[in-house]
Amino acid sequence: MNAPTAEAAEGAAQSPPVDTEVAIIGTGFSGLGMGIALVKEGRHDFVILEKAHDVGGTWRDNSYPGCACDIQSHMYSFSFEQNPGWSRMFSPQPEIFDYLRGVADKYQLRRHIRFGVEVTGARWDPEAARWTLRARSATGEAVEYRARFLVAGVGALHIPNVPELPGIESFEGTAFHSARWDHEYDLAGKKVAVVGTGASAIQFVPEIAGQVESLTLFQRSAPWVLPKADRPVPERVRTLFRLFPPARQLYRAGVYWLNESLAVGFNGHPGLLRIAERLGRRSVARQVSDPVLRKKLMPSYTLGCKRVLMSNTYYRALAGPNADVVTSGITEVRAHSVVDGDGVEHEVDAIIYGTGFHVTDSFDYLDIKGRDGRDLAAQWRSEGIQTHLGITVNGFPNLFFLLGPNTGLGHNSVVFMIEAQVRYALSAMKLAGRHRAAAIEVRESVQASFNDEIQRRLAKGVWSTGGCTNWYLDAKGVNRTLWPGQTWRYWLATRNIEPSDFELVSASGPTGGQSAPAALASKGELA
């Protein structure tokens, strides 16, 4: 949520405030999953605010060539809305995008979605015990929403990370990030520089290598790229999954537990990852004959320290006659060229950034004011990002994050995590309702205990000990991104809500706890 400029705020027209019970931000898996849960409960007093003009989240925004999921198709979907018709073992972006649109239509969520509405900030009103959301429409009109509960389902992979290359302002060619792919620009016969080796680069580089005249990849560090067990799903298998759901469910369970086994190696047992490392080295050796290039592409850290990637064509593309891998960095961008760290000038027509997204620092863009005027972004910058289960935050009543801090994964489907979080958030809303509470807020001691435990476990993980720098860590070197361990443990932790973990505040004061925060105790009202 980006704060508007003062000039924009003053110049925008103001619509009457819209009151609702629940306001959800985003229409990716998180936002749609929360909406579906509310519909299933017979709760229809909610809105979903979406800045774009269709659902889909990251699967709407990322449409670069070769875009696909790196988690198996049959695991990367809602458990209650499994798709028997995936065409491949790993779903391509268009199919996931279609799946999400189909889910939104099936559960009639579009009637709740306000497209073209970008949330710019949120403020907790203690007297009304409601969140006031500032937003602007696609036409620039200022809009205000008031909601009892606020659910942030924006995720972390939505703000492209574009490096500030020296001299980029003088570049006269075309430059764009993979998440903002310029489909109007014809790459055929062009000299292209690719900056970065993130997950998107591993996918689009093989797709464009055969079109361009030359491809120069500027690599800071080599990623681990394992063979991808991707192939078309036979029609007979799709038919079986459609006609006999237990077979589909059994297959999904098998995929789940196979993925879960990887978590053991990532969490303090790196020796178990050596088999996977051998597969990675063998893949390089088979596809790259040049010993100099092979050395450039061989990672120097333990597998899993950075995100593990998968491709059967990436190395082959870089071994092609029109490809070059530069590991000396970039010192300058000129009108029609890029100069590397060795002083070599590379003539280019286009620069494509495969540099991923702002993750831990994406929260710096939040403009959320909680109890006593607490600024969430400022608080997290100074004290570190802390939540309870990645969902609730002390000092911010009735606020729920989906796929929030320390709930990302490096081995299994985040959709599994999202479903657990949706269930937990809904349980918190029900708990507040049962106690006729205007507000529900996690206790500071509970949040602190959770963060102490999770950081203790993360410190043993390969992300902290594997010998690399990665986007999982914040500016202070603390992992604020990943969940340390198997996802079934997270499922257990979120399966039931513990009333004593929360302060519940009604018109008559706190309930279900020893004492409520003073501001809430004096100001809280019944919803």
N, C-alpha and C positions, 0 to 999 in steps of 0.2 A: 504494500500500500504506500504509494508515494504522495507526499504532501503537495498540494497545488501551490503555485506562487500566489503572493498577496494580490497581484494584479488580476490573476485569473479568478481568484475567489471573489474579488470585488465586482468584476465585470460579468460574472455568470448570473443568469436568472435563477431564482429560487422557487422550487415547487413546494407545495405543502408537505409536511413530514408524513411518512408512511409508517404506521404502527404494525408490528408483527410479533409473534411469540418467539420465533427463531429466525435469525438471519445467518445464511450460509454464504461463504465467499468461495467461488470457484466451482467449475463443472467438470473437473477431472474425476478420477475414480473416487477421491475423497468426498467432494461435494455431492456427487450423484449418489454415492453410498449412503451419506447422511440423509439425503432427501428421501431415498427409498425406505430407509428405516423408519422415518417419521410417517410416511404414507402407510406402511404396514401396521403402524400403531394407531392408525386412524387420526393422526395429527396433521391437519392440513393448513394450519395457520403458520406458514413459513414462506420465506422467499430465498431464492438462490441468486446471488448477484454475480454477474459474469461480464467482464470488460470486453470480451470478444463477441462475435455474432453467431457462435455455434458452441456446442458443448465439446469436451474432449481434452481440455488441459494441455499437457505436454504433447499428447498424441494429435492434437490439432495444430499446435504451433510448430512442431518438427516434421517437416515434409521433405527433407533432403533426400537425394537419391540413395537407395539402399537402407533407409531407416527401418529398423526392426527391433523387436524386443530381444534381450539376451537372457530372458527366463522362458522356459518352455511354455508354449501356448496354453496348454490345458491347466497350467497352474496360474497363469496370469489372467485371471478373470474372477468375477465374484463366485463364491462357492454356491450361492443360491441361484445363479444365472449362468450356468456353464454352457459353453458353446461347443456342440458336437461337430461343427463344420469347419474348424480351422483348417486352412489349406496346407499349412506347413507345421513342422515341429516347433519352430520359433516364428511367431506371428510377424508379418510385415506391418508397417505403420498403417496403411490404408484399412486393413482388416480390423485392427484395434480401434481405430477411429470410427469405423462403421459399427463395431460392437457397442461402443459407448453411446453413439447416437440411437442405436436400436434399444438399448436399455432405457435411455431417457424417454423414448416414445412409449415403450411398453408400460412403464410406471407413470405415464402422463405427467412427467416432471416439467415439461416446457410451460405449463400453465403457471408454474411457480417461479420460473426463471425470468430474470430481468436482464436481457442481453444489452450490450453496449453501455453497461453501468460499471464504472471503475471506482472502487472504494479508495478514498484518499486518507481516511483516518477514522478512528473510533475512540469514544470517550465514555467512561463509566459515570453515570448519573446516580449518586448514592441516594438522593431523595426519592427518585422514581424507581430505583433499583432496576435500571435498564441501561442498555448500551445505546448511545447515539452515534450513528454512522454517517460520516460525510462522504458524499459520492458525487461524481459528475457523469452526465450522459455523453453519448457520442457527439451530441451537438454542443457540448460545453455547458449545458444546463446543470446548475447545482441541485442535488437531490439529497434529502435527509431521511434516514430510516431509523426507527427506534425499535429495539428488540430486547426481549427479556434475556435471551441466550444468544451468544455469538459463537459461531463455529467457523474457524479459519481452515479452509481446505485448499490452500494455494500451493502447498508443497514447497520444495526447495529449488527445483529445476525449472525456473521460469524467468530468471534474470540473466541473460547472456553475459558471460565474462569476456569482454573485449579488451585485450592488452593495449596499453598506450605505447605504440611503437614510435621510436624517435623519427620524426619527419613524416609521419603518416599523413599529415595535413597537406603535404605537397604532392601526394600520389595522385596521378591523373587517370588511373585505371579504375576498375570496379573492385570494391571490397565489401564483404558481408560475412556475417556469422552463420554457422550451419543452421541455427534455430531460426534464422531469418533468411532462408535460402531465396536467392533471386532467380526465380524460374523464368524470368524474361531474358536473362542474360545467357547467350549461347556460348558454351565453353568449347565448342568444336574448333580445333586448330589454335587454341589460345595457349599462352604460356602462363601457368598457374602456380602460385605459391600457396602452400597449405601450412598454416601456423598451428602447431599443437598436435598431440596424438591422443586426444580424448576419445571416448566411446564413439562419438559421431564420426570423427576422422577415420577410424578403423573401418567404418561402414561405407562412407562415401568415397574414400580414396580409390578403392577398386572399381567403383561405378564410373568414375570420371577419367581414370587413367587411360582408358582406350580411346577417349574422345579428344583429349588435349594434345597439343604439340609437345609440351614438356610439363612435368610436374615436379616441383621442388618442395620437399617436405622439411620444414624446420622443426626439429625434434629436440626438446629439452632433456627428456629421459625416455628410455625405451619402455613401453608397456609390456606386460606379459599378455601374449595373445595365444590362446589355446585353440585347437581345432574345434569347430562347431558341429555338433551332431544334428545338423539340420537337413531335412529332406521333405519332400511332399508327403502328406498324410494320405495313404491309399483310400480310394473311394469306399472300398469294402469296410475299412476301419471306421470311416466317418458314418457309414450306414449303421454299423454295429453300435457306435456310441449314441446315435440318434434313436435307434429302436430299443436299445437295452442299456438304459442309464447306469445300472450297477457296474457294467464294464468300464464305462467312462470314469465313474467315481473311483473304482479300484485303480485304474491307470493314474489318475490324478494323485491318489494317495501314495503310489509308488514313486512318482516324480517328487512329491513333497519330501518324503523321507530320504530319498537320494540326495536332494539338495541340502537337507539338514545335516547330513554327514560331513559336509564341508566345514560347517561351523566349528567342529572339533579342532581341525587344523588351524583355523584362523584365531582361535582363542587359547593361546598358550601351548599349542602342540605343533609347531611349524614343521617338525620332522615328518608329519603325516602328509605334508604338501609336496614332498620331494617327487612323488610319482607324477603329479601334475606338472611340476617343473621340468621333468624329463620329457613329458609330452610337448611342452612348449619349445624346448631346445631342439627336439627332433623335428618339429614343424619348421623351424627356421632352417635347419640343416637340409631338409628335403627340398625346400622351395627357393633357397638362396645359395648359389654356388660361389659367389664372390666373397672371399674371406674378410675383406675390409668392410663390406656392407653387412655381412653376417655379424661382425663384432659390434657394429653400430646398433643393430637391432636386438642384441642380447641384453636383457635387463641385468642390473647389478645389485638387485635387492631381492628379498624373499617374496615369493609369490603371495599376493593378498595384501601386501603393504599398500599398494595402490589398487584401484579397481581392476579386477581380472576381466579381460576382454576376450571375445571369441570371433574368429573369422577363418574361413578356408581359402580366402583370396587376397588378403592384405599383403602378406609377404611376397606373393607372386607378382602383385602389382608394383611393388617397390623394386623388385628385381628386373623389371622391364627396361628396355633400352631408352625410354623417354623419361625415366624417373631418377631422382637424386635425393639423397637424405643428407641434410646438413645438421651437424650437432654443435656447431660453434656459436649459435645464437644469432641475433639480429642486432646490428649496431646502427643501421640507418635505413630509412625508406626514402627513395627518391621518386621523381616524377614517373619513371617507367621501370624501376628496378628496386631490388632489395639487396643491401650489402650485409654479408654475414660477418661473424666475429673474426674471421681470418682475412677480412678485407676483400673477399671475392664478391664481385657484383653480379647479381642474377637478374636478367631481364624478365619482367613479368607484366602480364596484362591484367591479371586479377589476383586478389588476395582473399583466401577463404580461411576464416578462423574456426578451428576445431578445438577450441579452448574451454569448452564446457560452460559451467554456470557459476554464479555466486551462490555459495551454499551456506557456510557458517556466517558469512558476512551479509547474506541476504536479509537477515533480520534487522540490519542497520537501516533498511528502507521502511520498516514498520513505523507507523505513527499511531500508537495505541496508548491511551492514558487510562490507568486503572484507579484503584482506590487511593485516596489522598493525593491524586494527581500524579501518581507514579508513571514515569515514561518507560515503557517496556524496552525500547531499543537502547536508551541510555543506561538503564539498569543492567541489561545484558552485556553492554560494552564494558561497564566498570566492574561488575561482579562475576561475569561469565554467564553463559546461557544455562539456566537451570529451570527445570520443570518437574512435575511428578508424572512419571510414565510417558513423558513426551506429550501430554495431553492438557494438563491443568497447570496454572501458575499462581503461586501465592501472591496476593495483592491485586489479582485480576479476577474478580468474581464472575461466575457465569460465562467464562471464556474457555473454549475448548479448541485445541490444535489437533488436526489430523495429519499424520505423517510429520509430526513435529520433531524437535530436537531428540537425538539419540534413539530414533526409531527407524532409521534407514538400514538397509541390508546390503551385504556383499555376497550373499549366497542363495537367497530365496526370494519369493514374491512379496513385494511390498503390499500387494492387494490383501494378502492374508493379515498383515499388520493393520491395514486400514479398517478391515471388518472388525477386528478386535477393538480398535479405538472408537469406532462408531457405536458399538454395543456399550462401551464404557461411558461415553458421553451421554447416550440416551438413558443409561441407568442413573447417572448423576441428575439428569433432568427429572426423572421419576422420583428419585429420592427427595429432591426439593419439593416436588408436588405432594408427596405423602406427608411431609412435615409442614405443609403450607408455608414453605420458606420462600422469601423473595429472592434470596441469593445463596449460592453455595460456593465455598472457597476452600481450597486445599490448605491444610495447616502448614506453617513454615517448617516445623520440625519434621513432618512427614516428607516434605519436598527435600529437605537437607539430607535426610537419611537415605532417600532414594539416590540422590546424586553422589553421595559419598560411596555407596555400594557400587554404583555403575562405573564410576571412574576408577575404583579399585580393580574392577574386573577388566576394564578397557586397557589399563596400564600393562596388562600381561599379553594383550593381543598383538597380532602381527602388524597392525596399523601403527603401533607405538614402538615396536621392537624390530621391525623388518628392514630398517636401514634406508628409508626413503622419506621424502616430504610429500604430503598428499593433501587433498582438499577436505579430508575428514576432520582435520585439526583446525582450531581457530588460531588467531594471531599469537596466542600464548602457548600454543602447542598442546592444547587440550582437545580431546576428541569429543565434539559436540554433535556428531552426525549419526554414528552407528549404534545399533543395539548389539551388546556383547554376548553372543551366545545363540542358542537355538530359539526359533520363533515360538515353539510350543511353550517355552517358559514364559514368554511374554503373554501368550494366550491365557495361561494360568493366572498370571499376575493381574490381568484385566477382566477375567471371567466374571468376577463378582466385585461390586464396589463395597468398600468398608466405610460405613457411616462415620466411624470415629476418626477417619482421616480428614474429615471436613468440618468447617464451621458452617452451620445452617442458621440463617437469620430470617426471622419473620417479623411481623408488625410489632409483636410483643417482646422482641428481643431474640437472642440466640436459642436454638434448640439443637438437640443431638450432640452437644459438645459442652465443654466446660465454660468457655468464654469466647465471644466473638470479637473481631477487631472493632475498636471503639466507633469508628466512623460508620461501620455497617450497623452496629447494634443500636445506634441512636437514630439512624436515617432509614433503616430497612422498612419496607412495606410489603404487604402481601401482593402477589402478582394478580 
